[in-house]
Amino acid sequence: MSRYWSDIVQQLVPYVPGEQPAIARPIKLNTNENPYPPSPRVVAAIAAELGETGDSLRRYPDPLSRRLRETVAAQVGLKPEQVFAGNGSDEVLAHVFQALLKHDKPLRFPDISYSFYPTYARLYGVQHEVVPLADDFSIRADDYLGDAGGVLFPNPNAPTGHALPMAEVARIVAANPSSVVVVDEAYVDFGAESAIALIDRYPNLLVVHTTSKSRSLAGMRVGFAFGHAALIEALNRVKDSFNSYPLDRLAQAAAQAAYEDDAYFRTTCARVVASRVRLTQALQALGFEVVPSMANFVFARHPVHDAATLAARLKEQAIFVRHFKLARIDQHLRITVGTDDECDAFLNALRGLLK
Ligand SMILES: *Cc1c(COP(=O)(O)O)cnc(C)c1O
């Protein structure tokens, strides 16, 4: 605290990201990063952008990330004016809160979901209503039908991994014609269906993507929003009132190359999905209940062993998983799907702790 702080800063409860340990070779299964490096084309594109001397860095980057947006738009079957690019999807979401979700009626989002949402709601003064998930951690579409200031949920949900079928997403979007429905698809590439296919039918639908998980670019900070051109224009108005150049040159080049190498993307996603199945079965064999996951993590609880204790014991062995000290889920662990070797190291340590 300091008397120099503004009122809003005094009251902020910042989001706490998963730990980025400073030790040499951690088994890092706590922040849903991809266990595989980005496409070799990404590395080549960064080198090409940099050149021998780095001369291009003298110049500001394209404020609108035009080439990147054209590439991504073509990939997902939209027009470039239906695509917004931001400095990580967290920043995209921040602009969404300010541009599209702040209204007289409360924004609705699930009680168990991405814990950045309540942080942004407080930061931007967006009134909100948290809606409990069903007991099996599924989102009940019936709870989101009509008369909200906006609706926001991840699909698949985080930290549960549960995916809502597309027909249910469409039902929510159709029932909220006077407010924006935001579907945060950070994990959609690991097996769920994308709501992007609904965009041309619904002017109130906004879909948010990131390169941080399925494209192995968490370190570059590139995220997108897809929707009707009028929604994208609102985001650009906020962007140009905040930071005109959210994506640096290397990030634009890297993300573009990642989208151009579709074969590599499909291969690594398929590997993660195969490892998720294997990890799920191994955890079940150890007595864990595992929520069916369509993401690159699993959400699991042991009927006997305390989750916080397990996470702390694993950390002593340089194995990091995520535990949330929150109502309803404080006996769960969220475990990112690593390589099979990383998963095996985690499972072996776990076997030792359960003895
Ligand atoms: C990881 C994550 C994000 C943030 O992604 P960045 O693009 O790295 O900022 C957004 N939403 C959900 C649900 C996530 O899990």
The ligand as a Gaussian input file, in Angstrom:
#p B3LYP/6-31G(d) Opt

LIG

0 1
 C       -4.188000     -19.470000     -21.347000
 C       -5.542000     -18.848000     -21.419000
 C       -5.726000     -17.581000     -21.939000
 C       -4.575000     -16.617000     -22.164000
 O       -3.797000     -16.861000     -23.213000
 P       -2.668000     -15.831000     -23.664000
 O       -2.925000     -15.687000     -25.101000
 O       -1.389000     -16.511000     -23.341000
 O       -2.826000     -14.530000     -22.940000
 C       -7.003000     -17.104000     -22.102000
 N       -8.063000     -17.837000     -21.724000
 C       -7.931000     -19.046000     -21.180000
 C       -9.134000     -19.804000     -20.782000
 C       -6.662000     -19.579000     -21.001000
 O       -6.519000     -20.746000     -20.404000

